Amino acid sequence: MEDQIFLTGRYKQLLNEILPASFTKPVRYNHCFNRIILDWLFQDVWYRHLNGSKTAISQLDKIQLQKMVGRMEAWLQYPDLLFEDNQKSLTWRKNKITATSR
């Protein structure tokens, strides 16, 4: 349980403080980083995989949190990963819009 609390705290710190202070492009706001990391985790539009009546973070297990924190920390070391993950997220979202408008 302590691991889950630590990981949740680290995720929030990265999301709300460290990443917005470190980047202005391609994104700079915490909700954008959240979209990218959650889409990356599910390799799809994240809200297709979680219950919309609960917060996303409350539905994730320890392994998912570990993956997300690791990837977010990797963005700091390798900013090109953030650019790539953002493009993937936007593509999944564009494909969702295209599929629903048919």
Contacts in CASP RR format, 6 or more apart in sequence:
PFRMAT RR
TARGET T0000
AUTHOR 0000-0000-0000
METHOD contacts of the structure
MODEL  1
MEDQIFLTGRYKQLLNEILPASFTKPVRYNHCFNRIILDWLFQDVWYRHL
NGSKTAISQLDKIQLQKMVGRMEAWLQYPDLLFEDNQKSLTWRKNKITAT
SR
3 62 0 8 1.000
4 62 0 8 1.000
4 65 0 8 1.000
7 62 0 8 1.000
7 65 0 8 1.000
7 66 0 8 1.000
7 69 0 8 1.000
8 57 0 8 1.000
8 65 0 8 1.000
10 69 0 8 1.000
11 57 0 8 1.000
11 65 0 8 1.000
11 68 0 8 1.000
11 69 0 8 1.000
11 72 0 8 1.000
12 57 0 8 1.000
14 33 0 8 1.000
14 69 0 8 1.000
14 72 0 8 1.000
14 73 0 8 1.000
15 30 0 8 1.000
15 33 0 8 1.000
15 34 0 8 1.000
15 37 0 8 1.000
15 72 0 8 1.000
16 30 0 8 1.000
18 76 0 8 1.000
19 30 0 8 1.000
19 33 0 8 1.000
19 72 0 8 1.000
19 75 0 8 1.000
19 76 0 8 1.000
20 28 0 8 1.000
20 29 0 8 1.000
20 30 0 8 1.000
20 33 0 8 1.000
22 76 0 8 1.000
23 75 0 8 1.000
23 79 0 8 1.000
23 82 0 8 1.000
26 82 0 8 1.000
26 83 0 8 1.000
26 86 0 8 1.000
27 33 0 8 1.000
27 36 0 8 1.000
27 82 0 8 1.000
27 86 0 8 1.000
32 86 0 8 1.000
33 72 0 8 1.000
34 56 0 8 1.000
35 46 0 8 1.000
35 89 0 8 1.000
36 82 0 8 1.000
36 85 0 8 1.000
36 86 0 8 1.000
36 89 0 8 1.000
37 68 0 8 1.000
37 71 0 8 1.000
37 72 0 8 1.000
37 85 0 8 1.000
38 46 0 8 1.000
38 56 0 8 1.000
38 68 0 8 1.000
39 45 0 8 1.000
39 46 0 8 1.000
39 85 0 8 1.000
39 88 0 8 1.000
39 89 0 8 1.000
39 92 0 8 1.000
39 93 0 8 1.000
40 68 0 8 1.000
40 71 0 8 1.000
40 85 0 8 1.000
40 88 0 8 1.000
40 89 0 8 1.000
41 60 0 8 1.000
41 64 0 8 1.000
41 67 0 8 1.000
41 68 0 8 1.000
41 71 0 8 1.000
42 48 0 8 1.000
42 49 0 8 1.000
43 88 0 8 1.000
43 92 0 8 1.000
44 92 0 8 1.000
45 92 0 8 1.000
45 93 0 8 1.000
45 96 0 8 1.000
46 56 0 8 1.000
47 56 0 8 1.000
48 96 0 8 1.000
50 56 0 8 1.000
50 59 0 8 1.000
51 59 0 8 1.000
60 68 0 8 1.000
71 81 0 8 1.000
71 85 0 8 1.000
74 81 0 8 1.000
75 81 0 8 1.000
75 82 0 8 1.000
75 85 0 8 1.000
END
